[in-house]
């Protein structure tokens, strides 16, 4: 009979991977090299989670596509997250 600790170690070793987490990791991997080059601190996973907390996962796919199509990924990313930039396009 196996000891219970063997099963506990296996669950502890499992990595929690989610669709949202993969997208957050993608954004971090694309944004941080430019930030490091400019002398800014890296964006961590908790910080990215806070930045994207109000955005649904399906909208993150749109954000990813828009940023990939632009010339400057980081600049477009932060532009799209700023609601003040989109006031003129909102229909009342």
Secondary structure, 3 states (H helix, E strand, C coil): CCCHHHHHHHHHHCCCCCHHHHHHHHHHHHHHHHHHHCCCCCCCHHHHHHHCCCCCHHHHHHHHHHHHHCCCHHHHHHHHHCHHHHHHHCCC
